[in-house]
Amino acid sequence: MSPTAPWWRSAVIYQVYIRSFADGNGDGIGDIAGIRSRLPYLKSLGVDALWINPWYKSPQADHGYDVADYRQIDPLFGTVTEAEQFIEEAHRYGIRVIPDIVPNHTSDQHAWFQAALAAGPGSPERERYIFRSGRGSDGSEPPNDWVSAFGGPAWTRLPDGEWYLHLFAPQQPDLNWEHPDVRAEFESVLRFWFSRGVDGFRIDVAHGLIKHPELPDLPTRREPTDQRPRQHLDHPHWDRDEVHDIFRTWRRVADEFPGDRCFVAEAWADTPERLAAYVRKDGLHTAFNFDFLMSGWDAKDLRTVIDDSLAMLGAVGAPATWVLSNHDVMRHVSRYGRTTVRRWMVNERYEPQGPLDLELGTRRARAAALLMLALPGGAYIYQGEELGLPEVEDLPESALQDPVWERSGHTIRGRDGCRVPISWSGESAPFGFSPDSASAEPWLPQPADWGRHSAEGQTGDEASMLELYRTALRLRREHPSLGDGTLTWLDTPAGVLAFLRDPGFACVINLSTEPYRLPAHTTVLLTSGPIEDGLLAPDQAAWLVT
């Protein structure tokens, strides 16, 4: 990696789900003060930047992804002044800050939507959103058959007879990105936060801003398939070509500010080529590689994903990014802790197959971390994965808060299981998440055994997940082969992946059921588990000097 290359081409970015990271004021909900108190930990971990889930003023119908004011911090989390102080301090630690931005929809409490409700049908205020008359003789049927990502119809009817679109919860009305006011407002919001020192933005639902002008019914859904190559499906509201005009403008806004400001897209695309379109030279800088996250525990599948990602992103001059978990999916310790770990598809809700074997999942997660951090480009770490946290699959129904739970009629538990507040210290709740003087319990209950995963308990234990991550990130910074660049595959038997990174580095991961003899090397830099007689056991990985 060239020392003059932009930082984001090889950055390791740590995702902070703010509600669940660290509670500074004792109300049971994480906040800016909590993040600030853990900056020394993040520095010692070795990450380059923090992606922070929405901290804006919000009624919290979808835990911050329903924004009422993009220029204010929600009182749950702090103030704009506290945010500015936090950004400044993070920079002193050498850590960049990338907040979320939510452009597809606002809260129904946003001033614009409240004005639209008051103004009534046919008003200019309603043109900033997507209002339509219903179908049927009396307009009582939704304008089309679109469905909410959270379950149920994507339309809600108002007392005045009109319907409004919400691809997520009814409290999250979709904006009309054909309207000049919408485009101008978000360019202003970007400048507001760039001028306060943020280093970039993660763009929520970047693939969803543009809708087909005629709002047609959904196309026939194809059955999920593991076969490749996949084909692009012309969808009326996902991944439409016109969305890239918006992001070319955003790129120009970022370029107004010094310091290599950047964007990362949450863009769900059904082919690598479609994903690459988001990160062309005049567009966004990087995009999440969900294809990697969605891979099965299978060497052939992983190699195909890696090859396709590097080829398609490299063709437009963009770096790859790699991610194993985030706040919307089952934690990968629990995904991998099943006998069968199959590939899952875009727009398919992942359901694990079989009982959880936590020991197996942890072993595979350790190996997957070394694979991810050795690949060319950047990587994302979801808070707590460095602690080996599993999904909390047995939260009581009374504790569930994800809107998916209500919208599905209590048939889909939703995403709360990956959002349980993380464990910092101690043997009982709140495990250091809140101060000893806390006035409230954590907003989601922590398992009784959460102490086994605490940062304090793992610190200094060379066999722990935390020390594996710390060592891997240190080596990644120190070794000239790692970060952005290229790789060369080595010939290996089925079930084993091995590649070289110049100069003098190799990564080997054994996804087979038999031990594998390591290729020729001079030094073993790091392994995910013990090596005996030069053999890499199943579900383990190694970094080598060649």
Buried (B, 14 or more C-beta within 10 A) or exposed (E): BEEEBBBBBBBBBBBBBBBBBBBBBBBBBBBBBBBBBBBEBBBBBBBBBBBBBBBBBBBBBBBBBBBBBBEBBBEBBBEBEBBBBBBEBBBEEEBBBBBBBBBBBBBBBBEBBBBBBEEEEEEEBBBBBBBBEBBEEEBEBBBBEBBBBBBBBBBBBEEEEBBBBBBBBBBBBBBBBBBEBBBEBBBEBBBEBBEBBBBBBBBBBBBBBBBEEEBEEEEEEEEEEEEEEBEEBEBBBBBBEEBBEBBEBBBEBBEEBEBBBBBBBBBBBBBBBBBBBBBBEEBBBBBBBBBBBBBBBBBEBBBBBBEBBBEBBBEBEBBBBBBBBBBBBBBBBBBBBBEEBBBBBBEEEBEBEEEBBEEBBBBBBBBBBBBBBBBBBBBBBBBBBBBBBBBBEEBEEEEBBBBBBBBBEEEBBBBBBBBBBBBBBBEEBBBBBBBEEBEEBBBBBBBEEBBEBBBBBBBEEEEBBBBBBBBBBBBBEEBEBBBBBEBEEBEBEEBBBBBBBEEBBBBBBBBBEEBBEBBEBEEEBBBBBEBEEEEBBBBBBBBBBB
